[in-house]
Amino acid sequence: MTGWRALSDAEIVVLALRLRSLHWSWWLADVQDLAAEFGWRIERIGPHSVSVDVGFGLDSGGVDGWDGQAHHIVQSVTDSASDEADSVWNAFVRMTRALTDALGAPTMRIPGEYPQVRWAGPQQTLMLRALPNVVNLELVPNEQLALDDEGEALAEAERS
């Protein structure tokens, strides 16, 4: 085994800049073009999602959507490993610092069990998210992100 891997500071910045400047149709039917542009290997095409290997193994990335329209581009930027919680957190902090240096101050920081840092653009938002065993870099159209946030707020209110 080669050990746990994470993108370097330079790699995360290059990827973030590429995603942030992405001009794409946001149609699930066009994911093959997106995968070719980023060097991803398509693993599975479903009616509402496409699963890809971005270089970190099976299901390490994907595009989700509904009714043919893509809503989220997600790419793992670390390996997934259940026994590397400290490494995941350290990678998230390090990558946040590198992206802040390159992109400027985040427009939003969301602490919590699954912390995320966001850089909003005019039409889409770049997000770095720490999950228990992986760090993801995501690109979401602003309209979709507003719906996601509203749904999360409703779910949180229901749990309270």
Stockholm file with secondary structure:
# STOCKHOLM 1.0

chainA/1-160         MTGWRALSDAEIVVLALRLRSLHWSWWLADVQDLAAEFGWRIERIGPHSVSVDVGFGLDSGGVDGWDGQAHHIVQSVTDSASDEADSVWNAFVRMTRALTDALGAPTMRIPGEYPQVRWAGPQQTLMLRALPNVVNLELVPNEQLALDDEGEALAEAERS
#=GR chainA/1-160 SS CCCCCBCCHHHHHHHHHHHHTCCCCCBGGGHHHHHHHHTCEEEEECSSEEEEECSSSTTSEEEEEETTEEEEEEEESBCCCTTCHHHHHHHHHHHHHHHHHHHCSCSEEECSSSCEEEEECSSEEEEEEEETTEEEEEEEEHHHHHHHHHHHHHHHHHHC
#=GC SS_cons         CCCCCBCCHHHHHHHHHHHHTCCCCCBGGGHHHHHHHHTCEEEEECSSEEEEECSSSTTSEEEEEETTEEEEEEEESBCCCTTCHHHHHHHHHHHHHHHHHHHCSCSEEECSSSCEEEEECSSEEEEEEEETTEEEEEEEEHHHHHHHHHHHHHHHHHHC
//
